[in-house]
């Protein structure tokens, strides 16, 4: 499985190897789907928001002080992160 395209590099698969081992490949592009079926994507987004609001789905977050924004970028650039970063701003 290939998820996302952060590296912006193509992945090469040998077609015969996939055939010999009875494997398949499928592609999915939410931007393309949204352009073709916006109502479908909207419905899924509404459901995702509902699940987040009820706590059925949890998003892993790392909180850092605004002063640590450089550190956050360094972690992202090393591809050493999971979830989302939240920078705390003092009121």
PDB file of N, CA, C and O in Angstrom:
ATOM      1  N   UNK A   1       0.849  -1.172   0.000  1.00  0.00           N
ATOM      2  CA  UNK A   1       0.000   0.000   0.000  1.00  0.00           C
ATOM      3  C   UNK A   1       0.893   1.232   0.000  1.00  0.00           C
ATOM      4  O   UNK A   1       1.878   1.302   0.734  1.00  0.00           O
ATOM      5  N   UNK A   2       0.544   2.173  -0.808  1.00  0.00           N
ATOM      6  CA  UNK A   2       1.211   3.468  -0.810  1.00  0.00           C
ATOM      7  C   UNK A   2       0.153   4.474  -0.391  1.00  0.00           C
ATOM      8  O   UNK A   2      -0.919   4.546  -0.992  1.00  0.00           O
ATOM      9  N   UNK A   3       0.457   5.250   0.641  1.00  0.00           N
ATOM     10  CA  UNK A   3      -0.505   6.213   1.156  1.00  0.00           C
ATOM     11  C   UNK A   3       0.134   7.589   1.119  1.00  0.00           C
ATOM     12  O   UNK A   3       1.225   7.795   1.650  1.00  0.00           O
ATOM     13  N   UNK A   4      -0.550   8.518   0.492  1.00  0.00           N
ATOM     14  CA  UNK A   4      -0.028   9.874   0.398  1.00  0.00           C
ATOM     15  C   UNK A   4       1.008   9.989  -0.704  1.00  0.00           C
ATOM     16  O   UNK A   4       1.353   9.006  -1.360  1.00  0.00           O
ATOM     17  N   UNK A   5       1.491  11.186  -0.895  1.00  0.00           N
ATOM     18  CA  UNK A   5       2.483  11.423  -1.934  1.00  0.00           C
ATOM     19  C   UNK A   5       3.469  12.481  -1.458  1.00  0.00           C
ATOM     20  O   UNK A   5       3.919  13.319  -2.240  1.00  0.00           O
ATOM     21  N   UNK A   6       3.805  12.435  -0.160  1.00  0.00           N
ATOM     22  CA  UNK A   6       4.690  13.458   0.397  1.00  0.00           C
ATOM     23  C   UNK A   6       6.055  13.446  -0.275  1.00  0.00           C
ATOM     24  O   UNK A   6       6.667  14.500  -0.448  1.00  0.00           O
ATOM     25  N   UNK A   7       6.537  12.277  -0.655  1.00  0.00           N
ATOM     26  CA  UNK A   7       7.864  12.197  -1.269  1.00  0.00           C
ATOM     27  C   UNK A   7       7.840  12.639  -2.725  1.00  0.00           C
ATOM     28  O   UNK A   7       8.885  12.956  -3.294  1.00  0.00           O
ATOM     29  N   UNK A   8       6.676  12.664  -3.320  1.00  0.00           N
ATOM     30  CA  UNK A   8       6.488  13.011  -4.731  1.00  0.00           C
ATOM     31  C   UNK A   8       7.379  12.171  -5.638  1.00  0.00           C
ATOM     32  O   UNK A   8       7.890  12.649  -6.650  1.00  0.00           O
ATOM     33  N   UNK A   9       7.554  10.902  -5.252  1.00  0.00           N
ATOM     34  CA  UNK A   9       8.334   9.970  -6.057  1.00  0.00           C
ATOM     35  C   UNK A   9       7.423   8.863  -6.558  1.00  0.00           C
ATOM     36  O   UNK A   9       6.530   8.411  -5.841  1.00  0.00           O
ATOM     37  N   UNK A  10       7.648   8.433  -7.781  1.00  0.00           N
ATOM     38  CA  UNK A  10       6.879   7.325  -8.319  1.00  0.00           C
ATOM     39  C   UNK A  10       7.360   6.021  -7.717  1.00  0.00           C
ATOM     40  O   UNK A  10       8.530   5.883  -7.360  1.00  0.00           O
ATOM     41  N   UNK A  11       6.455   5.071  -7.606  1.00  0.00           N
ATOM     42  CA  UNK A  11       6.789   3.729  -7.143  1.00  0.00           C
ATOM     43  C   UNK A  11       6.640   2.791  -8.333  1.00  0.00           C
ATOM     44  O   UNK A  11       5.644   2.844  -9.053  1.00  0.00           O
ATOM     45  N   UNK A  12       7.621   1.944  -8.533  1.00  0.00           N
ATOM     46  CA  UNK A  12       7.630   1.045  -9.676  1.00  0.00           C
ATOM     47  C   UNK A  12       7.287  -0.367  -9.203  1.00  0.00           C
ATOM     48  O   UNK A  12       7.850  -0.860  -8.226  1.00  0.00           O
ATOM     49  N   UNK A  13       6.371  -0.999  -9.898  1.00  0.00           N
ATOM     50  CA  UNK A  13       5.966  -2.363  -9.590  1.00  0.00           C
ATOM     51  C   UNK A  13       6.119  -3.211 -10.844  1.00  0.00           C
ATOM     52  O   UNK A  13       5.748  -2.792 -11.941  1.00  0.00           O
ATOM     53  N   UNK A  14       6.657  -4.381 -10.673  1.00  0.00           N
ATOM     54  CA  UNK A  14       6.794  -5.312 -11.788  1.00  0.00           C
ATOM     55  C   UNK A  14       5.445  -5.969 -12.051  1.00  0.00           C
ATOM     56  O   UNK A  14       4.918  -6.669 -11.186  1.00  0.00           O
ATOM     57  N   UNK A  15       4.893  -5.757 -13.214  1.00  0.00           N
ATOM     58  CA  UNK A  15       3.572  -6.282 -13.537  1.00  0.00           C
ATOM     59  C   UNK A  15       3.541  -7.808 -13.470  1.00  0.00           C
ATOM     60  O   UNK A  15       2.590  -8.376 -12.934  1.00  0.00           O
ATOM     61  N   UNK A  16       4.551  -8.476 -13.999  1.00  0.00           N
ATOM     62  CA  UNK A  16       4.546  -9.939 -13.971  1.00  0.00           C
ATOM     63  C   UNK A  16       4.583 -10.469 -12.549  1.00  0.00           C
ATOM     64  O   UNK A  16       3.909 -11.455 -12.249  1.00  0.00           O
ATOM     65  N   UNK A  17       5.355  -9.842 -11.662  1.00  0.00           N
ATOM     66  CA  UNK A  17       5.415 -10.295 -10.270  1.00  0.00           C
ATOM     67  C   UNK A  17       4.044 -10.173  -9.614  1.00  0.00           C
ATOM     68  O   UNK A  17       3.644 -11.046  -8.844  1.00  0.00           O
ATOM     69  N   UNK A  18       3.333  -9.107  -9.913  1.00  0.00           N
ATOM     70  CA  UNK A  18       1.989  -8.944  -9.356  1.00  0.00           C
ATOM     71  C   UNK A  18       1.063 -10.021  -9.902  1.00  0.00           C
ATOM     72  O   UNK A  18       0.244 -10.571  -9.167  1.00  0.00           O
ATOM     73  N   UNK A  19       1.189 -10.319 -11.180  1.00  0.00           N
ATOM     74  CA  UNK A  19       0.341 -11.341 -11.801  1.00  0.00           C
ATOM     75  C   UNK A  19       0.648 -12.712 -11.218  1.00  0.00           C
ATOM     76  O   UNK A  19      -0.267 -13.468 -10.887  1.00  0.00           O
ATOM     77  N   UNK A  20       1.941 -13.040 -11.089  1.00  0.00           N
ATOM     78  CA  UNK A  20       2.329 -14.348 -10.544  1.00  0.00           C
ATOM     79  C   UNK A  20       1.824 -14.550  -9.123  1.00  0.00           C
ATOM     80  O   UNK A  20       1.488 -15.670  -8.737  1.00  0.00           O
ATOM     81  N   UNK A  21       1.767 -13.488  -8.350  1.00  0.00           N
ATOM     82  CA  UNK A  21       1.382 -13.599  -6.944  1.00  0.00           C
ATOM     83  C   UNK A  21      -0.072 -13.195  -6.690  1.00  0.00           C
ATOM     84  O   UNK A  21      -0.490 -13.060  -5.540  1.00  0.00           O
ATOM     85  N   UNK A  22      -0.835 -13.003  -7.757  1.00  0.00           N
ATOM     86  CA  UNK A  22      -2.265 -12.683  -7.674  1.00  0.00           C
ATOM     87  C   UNK A  22      -2.525 -11.433  -6.822  1.00  0.00           C
ATOM     88  O   UNK A  22      -3.401 -11.434  -5.958  1.00  0.00           O
ATOM     89  N   UNK A  23      -1.763 -10.380  -7.074  1.00  0.00           N
ATOM     90  CA  UNK A  23      -1.940  -9.118  -6.370  1.00  0.00           C
ATOM     91  C   UNK A  23      -2.580  -8.098  -7.304  1.00  0.00           C
ATOM     92  O   UNK A  23      -2.557  -8.258  -8.524  1.00  0.00           O
ATOM     93  N   UNK A  24      -3.148  -7.051  -6.721  1.00  0.00           N
ATOM     94  CA  UNK A  24      -3.777  -5.999  -7.509  1.00  0.00           C
ATOM     95  C   UNK A  24      -3.289  -4.633  -7.039  1.00  0.00           C
ATOM     96  O   UNK A  24      -2.726  -4.498  -5.952  1.00  0.00           O
ATOM     97  N   UNK A  25      -3.512  -3.637  -7.867  1.00  0.00           N
ATOM     98  CA  UNK A  25      -3.187  -2.258  -7.541  1.00  0.00           C
ATOM     99  C   UNK A  25      -4.424  -1.423  -7.819  1.00  0.00           C
ATOM    100  O   UNK A  25      -5.107  -1.615  -8.825  1.00  0.00           O
ATOM    101  N   UNK A  26      -4.702  -0.501  -6.921  1.00  0.00           N
ATOM    102  CA  UNK A  26      -5.818   0.420  -7.121  1.00  0.00           C
ATOM    103  C   UNK A  26      -5.344   1.816  -6.768  1.00  0.00           C
ATOM    104  O   UNK A  26      -4.501   1.983  -5.887  1.00  0.00           O
ATOM    105  N   UNK A  27      -5.867   2.798  -7.432  1.00  0.00           N
ATOM    106  CA  UNK A  27      -5.517   4.182  -7.147  1.00  0.00           C
ATOM    107  C   UNK A  27      -6.727   4.943  -6.636  1.00  0.00           C
ATOM    108  O   UNK A  27      -7.865   4.650  -7.003  1.00  0.00           O
ATOM    109  N   UNK A  28      -6.466   5.922  -5.784  1.00  0.00           N
ATOM    110  CA  UNK A  28      -7.541   6.731  -5.226  1.00  0.00           C
ATOM    111  C   UNK A  28      -7.017   8.147  -5.036  1.00  0.00           C
ATOM    112  O   UNK A  28      -5.966   8.352  -4.429  1.00  0.00           O
ATOM    113  N   UNK A  29      -7.737   9.099  -5.545  1.00  0.00           N
ATOM    114  CA  UNK A  29      -7.344  10.502  -5.439  1.00  0.00           C
ATOM    115  C   UNK A  29      -8.570  11.279  -4.986  1.00  0.00           C
ATOM    116  O   UNK A  29      -9.510  11.472  -5.757  1.00  0.00           O
ATOM    117  N   UNK A  30      -8.561  11.724  -3.733  1.00  0.00           N
ATOM    118  CA  UNK A  30      -9.749  12.400  -3.206  1.00  0.00           C
ATOM    119  C   UNK A  30     -10.027  13.714  -3.928  1.00  0.00           C
ATOM    120  O   UNK A  30     -11.182  14.119  -4.055  1.00  0.00           O
ATOM    121  N   UNK A  31      -8.978  14.380  -4.399  1.00  0.00           N
ATOM    122  CA  UNK A  31      -9.191  15.613  -5.152  1.00  0.00           C
ATOM    123  C   UNK A  31      -9.926  15.346  -6.455  1.00  0.00           C
ATOM    124  O   UNK A  31     -10.834  16.086  -6.832  1.00  0.00           O
ATOM    125  N   UNK A  32      -9.523  14.278  -7.139  1.00  0.00           N
ATOM    126  CA  UNK A  32     -10.210  13.906  -8.369  1.00  0.00           C
ATOM    127  C   UNK A  32     -11.650  13.502  -8.109  1.00  0.00           C
ATOM    128  O   UNK A  32     -12.553  13.869  -8.861  1.00  0.00           O
ATOM    129  N   UNK A  33     -11.861  12.738  -7.031  1.00  0.00           N
ATOM    130  CA  UNK A  33     -13.219  12.318  -6.686  1.00  0.00           C
ATOM    131  C   UNK A  33     -14.086  13.518  -6.322  1.00  0.00           C
ATOM    132  O   UNK A  33     -15.251  13.581  -6.714  1.00  0.00           O
ATOM    133  N   UNK A  34     -13.530  14.469  -5.577  1.00  0.00           N
ATOM    134  CA  UNK A  34     -14.294  15.655  -5.188  1.00  0.00           C
ATOM    135  C   UNK A  34     -14.720  16.459  -6.410  1.00  0.00           C
ATOM    136  O   UNK A  34     -15.802  17.046  -6.429  1.00  0.00           O
ATOM    137  N   UNK A  35     -13.874  16.483  -7.419  1.00  0.00           N
ATOM    138  CA  UNK A  35     -14.231  17.193  -8.644  1.00  0.00           C
ATOM    139  C   UNK A  35     -15.343  16.508  -9.417  1.00  0.00           C
ATOM    140  O   UNK A  35     -16.152  17.162 -10.076  1.00  0.00           O
ATOM    141  N   UNK A  36     -15.376  15.183  -9.329  1.00  0.00           N
ATOM    142  CA  UNK A  36     -16.378  14.413 -10.075  1.00  0.00           C
ATOM    143  C   UNK A  36     -17.669  14.200  -9.286  1.00  0.00           C
ATOM    144  O   UNK A  36     -18.758  14.213  -9.860  1.00  0.00           O
ATOM    145  N   UNK A  37     -17.549  14.004  -7.964  1.00  0.00           N
ATOM    146  CA  UNK A  37     -18.722  13.702  -7.145  1.00  0.00           C
ATOM    147  C   UNK A  37     -18.668  14.484  -5.821  1.00  0.00           C
ATOM    148  O   UNK A  37     -18.498  13.891  -4.756  1.00  0.00           O
ATOM    149  N   UNK A  38     -18.811  15.794  -5.891  1.00  0.00           N
ATOM    150  CA  UNK A  38     -18.675  16.610  -4.684  1.00  0.00           C
ATOM    151  C   UNK A  38     -19.677  16.253  -3.588  1.00  0.00           C
ATOM    152  O   UNK A  38     -19.340  16.341  -2.408  1.00  0.00           O
ATOM    153  N   UNK A  39     -20.890  15.855  -3.942  1.00  0.00           N
ATOM    154  CA  UNK A  39     -21.882  15.492  -2.922  1.00  0.00           C
ATOM    155  C   UNK A  39     -21.451  14.255  -2.137  1.00  0.00           C
ATOM    156  O   UNK A  39     -21.665  14.186  -0.927  1.00  0.00           O
ATOM    157  N   UNK A  40     -20.854  13.294  -2.805  1.00  0.00           N
ATOM    158  CA  UNK A  40     -20.368  12.088  -2.142  1.00  0.00           C
ATOM    159  C   UNK A  40     -19.268  12.436  -1.143  1.00  0.00           C
ATOM    160  O   UNK A  40     -19.299  11.987   0.003  1.00  0.00           O
ATOM    161  N   UNK A  41     -18.306  13.229  -1.578  1.00  0.00           N
ATOM    162  CA  UNK A  41     -17.198  13.618  -0.695  1.00  0.00           C
ATOM    163  C   UNK A  41     -17.726  14.448   0.477  1.00  0.00           C
ATOM    164  O   UNK A  41     -17.282  14.269   1.611  1.00  0.00           O
ATOM    165  N   UNK A  42     -18.659  15.342   0.213  1.00  0.00           N
ATOM    166  CA  UNK A  42     -19.245  16.151   1.280  1.00  0.00           C
ATOM    167  C   UNK A  42     -19.895  15.261   2.335  1.00  0.00           C
ATOM    168  O   UNK A  42     -19.707  15.481   3.531  1.00  0.00           O
ATOM    169  N   UNK A  43     -20.648  14.271   1.907  1.00  0.00           N
ATOM    170  CA  UNK A  43     -21.293  13.357   2.846  1.00  0.00           C
ATOM    171  C   UNK A  43     -20.284  12.628   3.718  1.00  0.00           C
ATOM    172  O   UNK A  43     -20.495  12.461   4.919  1.00  0.00           O
ATOM    173  N   UNK A  44     -19.185  12.193   3.109  1.00  0.00           N
ATOM    174  CA  UNK A  44     -18.146  11.501   3.874  1.00  0.00           C
ATOM    175  C   UNK A  44     -17.463  12.456   4.859  1.00  0.00           C
ATOM    176  O   UNK A  44     -17.141  12.060   5.979  1.00  0.00           O
ATOM    177  N   UNK A  45     -17.244  13.698   4.453  1.00  0.00           N
ATOM    178  CA  UNK A  45     -16.629  14.676   5.355  1.00  0.00           C
ATOM    179  C   UNK A  45     -17.533  14.990   6.544  1.00  0.00           C
ATOM    180  O   UNK A  45     -17.057  15.137   7.670  1.00  0.00           O
ATOM    181  N   UNK A  46     -18.830  15.092   6.291  1.00  0.00           N
ATOM    182  CA  UNK A  46     -19.783  15.337   7.381  1.00  0.00           C
ATOM    183  C   UNK A  46     -19.745  14.171   8.370  1.00  0.00           C
ATOM    184  O   UNK A  46     -19.733  14.381   9.582  1.00  0.00           O
ATOM    185  N   UNK A  47     -19.725  12.953   7.853  1.00  0.00           N
ATOM    186  CA  UNK A  47     -19.668  11.771   8.724  1.00  0.00           C
ATOM    187  C   UNK A  47     -18.354  11.720   9.498  1.00  0.00           C
ATOM    188  O   UNK A  47     -18.351  11.377  10.680  1.00  0.00           O
ATOM    189  N   UNK A  48     -17.255  12.052   8.859  1.00  0.00           N
ATOM    190  CA  UNK A  48     -15.963  12.065   9.550  1.00  0.00           C
ATOM    191  C   UNK A  48     -15.972  13.095  10.675  1.00  0.00           C
ATOM    192  O   UNK A  48     -15.483  12.818  11.770  1.00  0.00           O
ATOM    193  N   UNK A  49     -16.518  14.269  10.418  1.00  0.00           N
ATOM    194  CA  UNK A  49     -16.601  15.309  11.450  1.00  0.00           C
ATOM    195  C   UNK A  49     -17.476  14.850  12.615  1.00  0.00           C
ATOM    196  O   UNK A  49     -17.160  15.118  13.774  1.00  0.00           O
ATOM    197  N   UNK A  50     -18.573  14.159  12.308  1.00  0.00           N
ATOM    198  CA  UNK A  50     -19.449  13.639  13.359  1.00  0.00           C
ATOM    199  C   UNK A  50     -18.698  12.642  14.232  1.00  0.00           C
ATOM    200  O   UNK A  50     -18.809  12.679  15.457  1.00  0.00           O
ATOM    201  N   UNK A  51     -17.939  11.757  13.608  1.00  0.00           N
ATOM    202  CA  UNK A  51     -17.193  10.753  14.371  1.00  0.00           C
ATOM    203  C   UNK A  51     -16.100  11.390  15.229  1.00  0.00           C
ATOM    204  O   UNK A  51     -15.836  10.940  16.344  1.00  0.00           O
ATOM    205  N   UNK A  52     -15.476  12.424  14.710  1.00  0.00           N
ATOM    206  CA  UNK A  52     -14.486  13.148  15.513  1.00  0.00           C
ATOM    207  C   UNK A  52     -15.157  13.806  16.719  1.00  0.00           C
ATOM    208  O   UNK A  52     -14.642  13.743  17.835  1.00  0.00           O
ATOM    209  N   UNK A  53     -16.303  14.434  16.486  1.00  0.00           N
ATOM    210  CA  UNK A  53     -17.005  15.147  17.550  1.00  0.00           C
ATOM    211  C   UNK A  53     -17.478  14.203  18.654  1.00  0.00           C
ATOM    212  O   UNK A  53     -17.504  14.588  19.823  1.00  0.00           O
ATOM    213  N   UNK A  54     -17.853  12.970  18.299  1.00  0.00           N
ATOM    214  CA  UNK A  54     -18.332  12.014  19.305  1.00  0.00           C
ATOM    215  C   UNK A  54     -17.197  11.244  19.960  1.00  0.00           C
ATOM    216  O   UNK A  54     -17.427  10.504  20.916  1.00  0.00           O
ATOM    217  N   UNK A  55     -15.978  11.405  19.462  1.00  0.00           N
ATOM    218  CA  UNK A  55     -14.848  10.689  20.033  1.00  0.00           C
ATOM    219  C   UNK A  55     -14.653   9.299  19.462  1.00  0.00           C
ATOM    220  O   UNK A  55     -13.783   8.562  19.924  1.00  0.00           O
ATOM    221  N   UNK A  56     -15.444   8.925  18.467  1.00  0.00           N
ATOM    222  CA  UNK A  56     -15.308   7.604  17.844  1.00  0.00           C
ATOM    223  C   UNK A  56     -13.987   7.477  17.092  1.00  0.00           C
ATOM    224  O   UNK A  56     -13.458   6.378  16.934  1.00  0.00           O
ATOM    225  N   UNK A  57     -13.460   8.610  16.630  1.00  0.00           N
ATOM    226  CA  UNK A  57     -12.170   8.650  15.938  1.00  0.00           C
ATOM    227  C   UNK A  57     -11.302   9.665  16.659  1.00  0.00           C
ATOM    228  O   UNK A  57     -11.766  10.743  17.030  1.00  0.00           O
ATOM    229  N   UNK A  58     -10.045   9.314  16.853  1.00  0.00           N
ATOM    230  CA  UNK A  58      -9.126  10.212  17.541  1.00  0.00           C
ATOM    231  C   UNK A  58      -7.953  10.514  16.617  1.00  0.00           C
ATOM    232  O   UNK A  58      -7.421   9.618  15.962  1.00  0.00           O
ATOM    233  N   UNK A  59      -7.559  11.767  16.570  1.00  0.00           N
ATOM    234  CA  UNK A  59      -6.412  12.175  15.773  1.00  0.00           C
ATOM    235  C   UNK A  59      -5.243  12.413  16.718  1.00  0.00           C
ATOM    236  O   UNK A  59      -5.345  13.199  17.660  1.00  0.00           O
ATOM    237  N   UNK A  60      -4.132  11.731  16.461  1.00  0.00           N
ATOM    238  CA  UNK A  60      -2.945  11.910  17.290  1.00  0.00           C
ATOM    239  C   UNK A  60      -2.359  13.290  17.013  1.00  0.00           C
ATOM    240  O   UNK A  60      -2.129  13.666  15.864  1.00  0.00           O
ATOM    241  N   UNK A  61      -2.121  14.041  18.097  1.00  0.00           N
ATOM    242  CA  UNK A  61      -1.539  15.372  17.957  1.00  0.00           C
ATOM    243  C   UNK A  61      -0.339  15.526  18.883  1.00  0.00           C
ATOM    244  O   UNK A  61      -0.269  14.903  19.943  1.00  0.00           O
ATOM    245  N   UNK A  62       0.587  16.351  18.473  1.00  0.00           N
ATOM    246  CA  UNK A  62       1.732  16.737  19.287  1.00  0.00           C
ATOM    247  C   UNK A  62       1.660  18.240  19.466  1.00  0.00           C
ATOM    248  O   UNK A  62       1.646  18.984  18.486  1.00  0.00           O
ATOM    249  N   UNK A  63       1.613  18.690  20.712  1.00  0.00           N
ATOM    250  CA  UNK A  63       1.551  20.123  20.983  1.00  0.00           C
ATOM    251  C   UNK A  63       2.947  20.654  21.277  1.00  0.00           C
ATOM    252  O   UNK A  63       3.706  20.066  22.047  1.00  0.00           O
ATOM    253  N   UNK A  64       3.260  21.756  20.658  1.00  0.00           N
ATOM    254  CA  UNK A  64       4.537  22.435  20.880  1.00  0.00           C
ATOM    255  C   UNK A  64       4.263  23.925  21.068  1.00  0.00           C
ATOM    256  O   UNK A  64       3.289  24.463  20.541  1.00  0.00           O
ATOM    257  N   UNK A  65       5.133  24.576  21.824  1.00  0.00           N
ATOM    258  CA  UNK A  65       5.035  26.029  21.971  1.00  0.00           C
ATOM    259  C   UNK A  65       5.374  26.682  20.633  1.00  0.00           C
ATOM    260  O   UNK A  65       6.142  26.134  19.842  1.00  0.00           O
ATOM    261  N   UNK A  66       4.807  27.830  20.396  1.00  0.00           N
ATOM    262  CA  UNK A  66       5.068  28.550  19.146  1.00  0.00           C
ATOM    263  C   UNK A  66       6.573  28.744  18.937  1.00  0.00           C
ATOM    264  O   UNK A  66       7.057  28.727  17.805  1.00  0.00           O
ATOM    265  N   UNK A  67       7.297  28.925  20.026  1.00  0.00           N
ATOM    266  CA  UNK A  67       8.746  29.111  19.937  1.00  0.00           C
ATOM    267  C   UNK A  67       9.455  27.869  19.375  1.00  0.00           C
ATOM    268  O   UNK A  67      10.596  27.958  18.923  1.00  0.00           O
ATOM    269  N   UNK A  68       8.777  26.714  19.405  1.00  0.00           N
ATOM    270  CA  UNK A  68       9.354  25.464  18.911  1.00  0.00           C
ATOM    271  C   UNK A  68       8.937  25.151  17.470  1.00  0.00           C
ATOM    272  O   UNK A  68       9.050  24.007  17.028  1.00  0.00           O
ATOM    273  N   UNK A  69       8.462  26.146  16.749  1.00  0.00           N
ATOM    274  CA  UNK A  69       8.028  25.917  15.363  1.00  0.00           C
ATOM    275  C   UNK A  69       9.170  25.377  14.508  1.00  0.00           C
ATOM    276  O   UNK A  69       8.948  24.530  13.642  1.00  0.00           O
ATOM    277  N   UNK A  70      10.379  25.855  14.741  1.00  0.00           N
ATOM    278  CA  UNK A  70      11.538  25.357  13.978  1.00  0.00           C
ATOM    279  C   UNK A  70      11.728  23.864  14.252  1.00  0.00           C
ATOM    280  O   UNK A  70      11.981  23.082  13.336  1.00  0.00           O
ATOM    281  N   UNK A  71      11.604  23.483  15.523  1.00  0.00           N
ATOM    282  CA  UNK A  71      11.725  22.063  15.895  1.00  0.00           C
ATOM    283  C   UNK A  71      10.667  21.229  15.169  1.00  0.00           C
ATOM    284  O   UNK A  71      10.964  20.143  14.671  1.00  0.00           O
ATOM    285  N   UNK A  72       9.440  21.735  15.111  1.00  0.00           N
ATOM    286  CA  UNK A  72       8.364  21.019  14.417  1.00  0.00           C
ATOM    287  C   UNK A  72       8.719  20.815  12.949  1.00  0.00           C
ATOM    288  O   UNK A  72       8.520  19.728  12.406  1.00  0.00           O
ATOM    289  N   UNK A  73       9.241  21.846  12.310  1.00  0.00           N
ATOM    290  CA  UNK A  73       9.633  21.732  10.900  1.00  0.00           C
ATOM    291  C   UNK A  73      10.761  20.727  10.716  1.00  0.00           C
ATOM    292  O   UNK A  73      10.768  19.966   9.749  1.00  0.00           O
ATOM    293  N   UNK A  74      11.710  20.723  11.638  1.00  0.00           N
ATOM    294  CA  UNK A  74      12.818  19.765  11.542  1.00  0.00           C
ATOM    295  C   UNK A  74      12.308  18.332  11.635  1.00  0.00           C
ATOM    296  O   UNK A  74      12.757  17.462  10.889  1.00  0.00           O
ATOM    297  N   UNK A  75      11.372  18.084  12.550  1.00  0.00           N
ATOM    298  CA  UNK A  75      10.789  16.747  12.693  1.00  0.00           C
ATOM    299  C   UNK A  75      10.056  16.351  11.410  1.00  0.00           C
ATOM    300  O   UNK A  75      10.188  15.226  10.928  1.00  0.00           O
ATOM    301  N   UNK A  76       9.285  17.287  10.870  1.00  0.00           N
ATOM    302  CA  UNK A  76       8.555  17.011   9.627  1.00  0.00           C
ATOM    303  C   UNK A  76       9.514  16.734   8.471  1.00  0.00           C
ATOM    304  O   UNK A  76       9.297  15.809   7.687  1.00  0.00           O
ATOM    305  N   UNK A  77      10.560  17.525   8.368  1.00  0.00           N
ATOM    306  CA  UNK A  77      11.520  17.353   7.273  1.00  0.00           C
ATOM    307  C   UNK A  77      12.258  16.023   7.370  1.00  0.00           C
ATOM    308  O   UNK A  77      12.636  15.453   6.346  1.00  0.00           O
ATOM    309  N   UNK A  78      12.468  15.519   8.589  1.00  0.00           N
ATOM    310  CA  UNK A  78      13.109  14.207   8.769  1.00  0.00           C
ATOM    311  C   UNK A  78      12.123  13.061   8.521  1.00  0.00           C
ATOM    312  O   UNK A  78      12.500  11.889   8.498  1.00  0.00           O
ATOM    313  N   UNK A  79      10.861  13.429   8.339  1.00  0.00           N
ATOM    314  CA  UNK A  79       9.786  12.436   8.189  1.00  0.00           C
ATOM    315  C   UNK A  79       9.731  11.538   9.422  1.00  0.00           C
ATOM    316  O   UNK A  79       9.591  10.319   9.326  1.00  0.00           O
ATOM    317  N   UNK A  80       9.846  12.179  10.572  1.00  0.00           N
ATOM    318  CA  UNK A  80       9.917  11.491  11.851  1.00  0.00           C
ATOM    319  C   UNK A  80       8.666  11.750  12.683  1.00  0.00           C
ATOM    320  O   UNK A  80       8.702  11.625  13.907  1.00  0.00           O
ATOM    321  N   UNK A  81       7.578  12.105  12.043  1.00  0.00           N
ATOM    322  CA  UNK A  81       6.384  12.502  12.781  1.00  0.00           C
ATOM    323  C   UNK A  81       5.218  11.575  12.465  1.00  0.00           C
ATOM    324  O   UNK A  81       5.194  10.894  11.440  1.00  0.00           O
ATOM    325  N   UNK A  82       4.258  11.571  13.375  1.00  0.00           N
ATOM    326  CA  UNK A  82       2.966  10.930  13.123  1.00  0.00           C
ATOM    327  C   UNK A  82       1.896  11.906  13.575  1.00  0.00           C
ATOM    328  O   UNK A  82       2.148  12.743  14.442  1.00  0.00           O
ATOM    329  N   UNK A  83       0.727  11.811  13.012  1.00  0.00           N
ATOM    330  CA  UNK A  83      -0.358  12.694  13.409  1.00  0.00           C
ATOM    331  C   UNK A  83      -0.124  14.126  12.966  1.00  0.00           C
ATOM    332  O   UNK A  83       0.499  14.391  11.938  1.00  0.00           O
ATOM    333  N   UNK A  84      -0.641  15.036  13.771  1.00  0.00           N
ATOM    334  CA  UNK A  84      -0.590  16.464  13.448  1.00  0.00           C
ATOM    335  C   UNK A  84       0.132  17.239  14.544  1.00  0.00           C
ATOM    336  O   UNK A  84       0.140  16.827  15.704  1.00  0.00           O
ATOM    337  N   UNK A  85       0.731  18.353  14.174  1.00  0.00           N
ATOM    338  CA  UNK A  85       1.363  19.250  15.129  1.00  0.00           C
ATOM    339  C   UNK A  85       0.430  20.425  15.402  1.00  0.00           C
ATOM    340  O   UNK A  85      -0.207  20.949  14.489  1.00  0.00           O
ATOM    341  N   UNK A  86       0.356  20.834  16.671  1.00  0.00           N
ATOM    342  CA  UNK A  86      -0.387  22.008  17.075  1.00  0.00           C
ATOM    343  C   UNK A  86       0.586  22.926  17.786  1.00  0.00           C
ATOM    344  O   UNK A  86       1.228  22.529  18.759  1.00  0.00           O
ATOM    345  N   UNK A  87       0.697  24.162  17.297  1.00  0.00           N
ATOM    346  CA  UNK A  87       1.558  25.149  17.943  1.00  0.00           C
ATOM    347  C   UNK A  87       0.705  25.985  18.893  1.00  0.00           C
ATOM    348  O   UNK A  87      -0.273  26.603  18.473  1.00  0.00           O
ATOM    349  N   UNK A  88       1.072  26.003  20.162  1.00  0.00           N
ATOM    350  CA  UNK A  88       0.350  26.768  21.171  1.00  0.00           C
ATOM    351  C   UNK A  88       0.778  28.234  21.093  1.00  0.00           C
ATOM    352  O   UNK A  88       1.968  28.548  21.066  1.00  0.00           O
ATOM    353  N   UNK A  89      -0.208  29.118  21.058  1.00  0.00           N
ATOM    354  CA  UNK A  89       0.038  30.553  21.036  1.00  0.00           C
ATOM    355  C   UNK A  89      -0.439  31.108  22.365  1.00  0.00           C
ATOM    356  O   UNK A  89      -1.572  30.855  22.775  1.00  0.00           O
ATOM    357  N   UNK A  90       0.420  31.866  23.043  1.00  0.00           N
ATOM    358  CA  UNK A  90       0.018  32.465  24.321  1.00  0.00           C
ATOM    359  C   UNK A  90      -0.981  33.581  24.077  1.00  0.00           C
ATOM    360  O   UNK A  90      -0.829  34.381  23.154  1.00  0.00           O
ATOM    361  N   UNK A  91      -1.994  33.623  24.908  1.00  0.00           N
ATOM    362  CA  UNK A  91      -3.044  34.650  24.765  1.00  0.00           C
ATOM    363  C   UNK A  91      -2.601  35.943  25.391  1.00  0.00           C
ATOM    364  O   UNK A  91      -3.344  36.924  25.373  1.00  0.00           O
TER     365      UNK A  91
END
